[in-house]
Amino acid sequence: MDWGVTYNAGDTSITWSAPSDQSAAAPGSSATFGFTSAEPPVPGDYQSIGFDPALFKFYTNSGATSVPGISSVPEPSSVVLAFISMGLAGRFVAMTHLRSSGCG
């Protein structure tokens, strides 16, 4: 397809547009659009809008897909630090309990 792409850094949308009726996707057909991003894929919503100039009518579709974004999964070093912190806190609680019960 010989479509144009409109995107500016920081935008929240990308626009693909056909330069002429001959390169447009016919009503009822489908097309695949894609791009590359430095950000990893995360779940997100999409909305597509089509226009039929013969009927002067807009069509919309929405759903969920993978979009570029920041993942909320913690880095491995953060997980290790959390486990060490919980272990030290557990040891402190156990030592305090033993001392208060006269066993330490």
Sequence and secondary structure as in RCSB ss.txt:
>XXXX:A:sequence
MDWGVTYNAGDTSITWSAPSDQSAAAPGSSATFGFTSAEPPVPGDYQSIGFDPALFKFYTNSGATSVPGISSVPE
PSSVVLAFISMGLAGRFVAMTHLRSSGCG
>XXXX:A:secstr
   EEE  TT S  EEE SSGGGS  TT         SS EEEEEEEEEEEETTTTEEEEEEEEEEEE       
HHHHHHHHHHHHHHHHHHHHHHHHHTT  
